[in-house]
Amino acid sequence: MDSQGQYEQRAVWAVVDTGIGPLLLAATRGGLVNVVFHATAEVRDGALERLGSRLGAAPVELGTERSGEPGGPLLTEAIRQVRAYFAGERRSFELPLDWSLVSGFNREVLRELAAGVPFGAVVGYGDLAGRVGQPGAAQAVGTAMGANPLPVVVPCHRVVESGGGIGGFGGGLETKRRLLALEGVLPEPLF
């Protein structure tokens, strides 16, 4: 507990180069807690500041003196699995997830997405809403996808419009297309 009576969670982080650009991965002792797209220095620094604020302690980079923090081995495994996914050698992630950055309906929807929409499949926003007992909540599902603190691992890229459109995506539509192509849902981009 910190001086204000708040519980601190220390996270350890690393940036991984992938086929969609650099991803920031962060883990606590409870599991992978955050994945951030386009993790250039500026994006990374802002994401780490927000994460530290939410967790009550500044995240520590993997491989530094202080990275002996809980979560280091878990983060190392997450890095291995993410690299294997982008190399086409892995279709699912087998990692503990720390859901502390999301709650309520958003958490319920994201858990259903993680458990119920496998590699190579897609689901409509409305269909996913129905799976959690809220068939009229397609827009709320879209909001939950935008609030996903664990994209790629919790595959919000697999949620599409019911009419066949690709829908939105926090990492950008080109990133969503590339992830869906990696999973065989869309053809690989020509350039």
C-alpha positions, 0 to 999 in steps of 0.5 A: 500500500502506498502513502495514500492507502492505495494498492500499488501494482508494479508492472514490468514492460518491454517493446517488441518489434512485430509485423504491425510495428512496435508493441508495448507489452506490460505485465504485473504479477497477476498477468499481462496487463497492457498491450499498446500499438505503435509504441514509438518513444512518444507513444510508449512514454505516454502509455507508461505514464498512464499505466503507472498512474492506474497501477499506482507505481511506475512500470519498470523496463524488462532487463533493467536492474529493477526488473526483477519485479514480479511479472518479469518471467510472465512478460518474457513468456508473453514476448515469446508468444507474441513473436510466435504469433506474428511468425505464424507459429501460434494461433492462441495465447496461453497467458494469465491476463490481469483485467484490472484496467477494465471492468463491468460490461467491457470486461465481460465482453472482452472475456467472452471475445478472448474465450469464444472467438478463435484464430481465423474467425470473426464475430459481429458487434451485435453477435458479441453483444448477444453472447453476453446477454445484451443483444441490443448493445452493439454500440456498447461492444464497439466501445468495449473494443476501443477500451481493450487494454490487451489488443492482439492477445484479446483479439478485438481485431476479430470483431467486424460489422454485421454487414461485412464491413471491417469496423473500427480499430484503435490500432488503425484500420490498416493494422486491423487488416494486417492482423486479419490477413495474418489469420487468413480472414482477409487476403494479404495486402499486395503492398 
